[in-house]
Amino acid sequence: MRAIIQRVSSASVTIEGRIKSEIKAGLLVLVGIEDADNKEDIVWLSNKLVNLRLFDDLNKVPNISVKDIEGDILLVSQFTLHAATKKGNRPSYIRASKPEIAIPVYEQFIQQLEQDLGKQIYTGEFGADMKVALLNDGPVTIYIDTKDKF
């Protein structure tokens, strides 16, 4: 699994002109799923996301997690995170899972995040044409690939 994590003051997902989800302070997480992803990746990435110390303490040092601030997570599926760009100018998405594999993994990831965070996870809609808006706080943007965890 690959994830782009952005610390946000606010973020939203709009589909066909209607807001599907929106959050205030928290994390916007774009996640890409590949066929090799499994339960271990889901558990590891969920734990990492809810415990990453990306929010400032009283001394303006990033020592506080989204869980600590009781912030929200907006999770958006993004197959393009697995784009291969070595050859030519058109990205290849061959490593990204097809919906029949990716959707169950995505849904398990949502459940794991809700369990680890202890609250609802806001989402986009898998496969939809989404408009994602955010106010990046910092800016803080982190890239994580579960295949690089050890």
N, C-alpha and C positions, 0 to 999 in steps of 0.2 A: 504494500500500500504506500502510496505517496501522498503527502499532505503539504499544503501551503497554509500556514497559520498566520493570521493577522490579528494583532491586538487592535480592537476597534472601540470607538466611543459609541458608534451605532452602525448597524448594517441591516439590509433588507433584501429580499428576493421578490421580484415582481414577475408574474406569469400572465400573459395576455391582458396587460393593463391593470391587474389586480394584485395587491400585496399578498403574497402567500405566507411569508414569515418576516418578522422584524425583531431585532434585539437592541438593547442599549449597550452598556459597557460589557465587554466580553471578548469572545474569539469568533472570527469568521474562519471556518476551516473548509478549504477546497480539498476534496479527496479523490484520488484516482485508484482504481482497483484493477489488478491483473490476475490471471488465472492461478498463479502460484500463491496468492494470498490465502491465509487460513485463520483458524481461531486464535492461534498464537499471535499472529500479526494484529488481529482485532484487539485482543486483551492488552498487548504491549502498547499499541498506539493510543488506545483510550486512556490507559494509566498515564502515559507520557503527557497527553494533552491536558488532562484535568490537573496535573501537578506541576506543569512547567511554570517556573516563577518568572512571569513576564510583566507583572504589574508592580508599580512602585510602592515601597513602604513610605513611612513618614520622612525618611531621609532621602527620598527620590532615588532609591536603589531598587532594581527589579528583584524583589524577594518574595512576592506574593503571587499565588496561583489564581486562576479563574475560580476554582473551588473556594479558596479563602475569601475572595471578594463577593462570593455568591453571585457571580456573573453568569451570563448566558453563553451558549454556543450555538452558532448558526452553521449547520453542516450542509455543504453543497457538493453533489457529485460532479466530477470533472474528469472525464476520460482523457482529455487533452494533456493531462499531466504525464501521460505515458507516450507522448509524441517522440518519434525518432526523427531527427533532423540531419543526420550525417550525409545522406545522399539527396541531391536535388533541392528544390525549393518548396516542395509540397510535403508537409509532415506526414509520416505514416503512423497509424494508431494500432498497428497489429498487436502490440503488447497489451493494449487495454482489453479488459474482459468484455465479452458480449453480455447484453442485458440478462440473459438466462442464468449466467454465473454471477454477474456483478450485483444484481438487485438483492439476492438473498444475503450476500456478504455486507452490502450497504445497510440492510435492515438489521442484521446482527450487530453491526457497528453502532447503529443508533441505540439499540437496546443496551449494549455494553456501556456506552457513554452515559446514558440515563442512569444506569446503576452506579457508575463510578462518580458522577457529578451529583447524584441525588436529586435530580430535577429534570424537567422536560428538555429535550433537545429540539431546537427549531431546525427545519430543513427546507431545502428546495424541493423540486419534484424530479425524480430520476428521469432523464431523457427529454425533459421539457426545454423549450427555448426560454431561458431565464435571463432576466436583467438583474444583475447583482450590484447593489449600491453599498458603499461603505465610507466611513470616515475613519481612516487609519490613524490610530493614536500612537504617535511617536515620531515617525512611523516605525513600527515593529513588525517585521515579516520574517518568518522562520520556515525553512524547508526540511522535511523529515521523510526518509524512505525507510520502511521497516526492514528492507533487505540490508541496510547498513547499521543495524542495531548492535552488532557485536564486534 
